[in-house]
Amino acid sequence: MAISINFAAINVNSLNRGASVSIGENNQPGWTAHGKNNLGNGNFFGIIFSANQINIILDNDVIDMPINDQDGVPGVQNQSV
């Protein structure tokens, strides 16, 4: 038995790495997310007052994140009416 769900609109403000907005019949196998962040002053949450800050990031490596990602994951999607 098919279930019908109707949305008037889907509003997306921002997407981060490894995020998706998928509508309809979807097949999304083998998700991997690779990334590097340099936070000179950390993460801020809530109400923060920070004045007269000097942040220095020394990132002297030549290759930040070598990736050899060979995990080809096959996916199967069946369609129905």
PLY file of the C-alpha trace (Angstrom):
ply
format ascii 1.0
element vertex 81
property float x
property float y
property float z
element edge 80
property int vertex1
property int vertex2
end_header
0.00 0.00 0.00
1.48 3.31 -1.09
1.44 6.23 1.31
1.14 9.70 -0.13
2.80 12.61 1.70
2.44 16.08 0.22
4.53 19.12 1.16
3.64 22.63 0.07
7.31 23.65 0.14
10.69 22.56 1.45
12.92 25.45 2.50
16.63 24.80 3.03
18.80 27.52 4.54
22.14 25.76 4.21
23.65 22.33 3.65
26.83 21.06 5.24
29.25 18.44 4.03
27.55 15.06 3.72
24.01 16.48 3.70
21.20 15.96 1.24
17.65 17.03 0.52
16.13 14.15 -1.41
12.63 14.08 -2.82
10.99 11.09 -4.44
12.43 7.61 -4.85
16.10 7.82 -3.96
19.07 5.51 -3.93
22.12 6.92 -2.16
24.59 4.14 -1.35
28.16 4.51 -0.16
28.17 7.98 1.36
31.56 9.19 2.51
32.55 12.68 3.57
36.10 13.92 3.78
37.20 17.32 4.92
39.51 19.37 7.08
38.78 22.39 9.24
41.19 24.74 10.93
39.51 26.57 13.78
41.83 29.22 15.18
39.58 30.12 18.08
37.43 26.99 18.45
33.68 26.78 18.07
31.30 29.37 19.48
27.86 28.41 20.77
25.31 30.73 22.34
25.86 34.41 23.12
29.59 35.13 22.87
31.54 38.35 23.26
35.10 38.11 22.04
37.18 41.26 21.53
40.78 41.95 20.53
41.51 38.42 19.35
44.52 37.38 17.31
44.40 33.86 15.90
47.33 32.29 14.09
47.10 28.88 12.44
50.38 27.28 11.43
49.51 24.60 8.89
52.83 23.74 7.30
52.01 20.37 5.76
51.97 20.14 1.98
49.04 17.74 1.63
46.29 18.31 4.16
44.37 15.07 3.80
45.45 12.44 1.27
42.46 10.29 0.38
42.45 6.96 -1.44
38.73 6.19 -1.41
38.06 3.12 -3.54
34.95 1.82 -1.84
32.71 1.69 -4.88
29.46 0.62 -3.24
26.85 -0.53 -5.76
23.25 0.43 -5.20
19.98 -1.07 -6.30
16.85 0.97 -6.81
13.55 -0.66 -7.61
10.77 1.44 -9.02
7.13 0.85 -8.29
3.93 2.41 -9.49
0 1
1 2
2 3
3 4
4 5
5 6
6 7
7 8
8 9
9 10
10 11
11 12
12 13
13 14
14 15
15 16
16 17
17 18
18 19
19 20
20 21
21 22
22 23
23 24
24 25
25 26
26 27
27 28
28 29
29 30
30 31
31 32
32 33
33 34
34 35
35 36
36 37
37 38
38 39
39 40
40 41
41 42
42 43
43 44
44 45
45 46
46 47
47 48
48 49
49 50
50 51
51 52
52 53
53 54
54 55
55 56
56 57
57 58
58 59
59 60
60 61
61 62
62 63
63 64
64 65
65 66
66 67
67 68
68 69
69 70
70 71
71 72
72 73
73 74
74 75
75 76
76 77
77 78
78 79
79 80
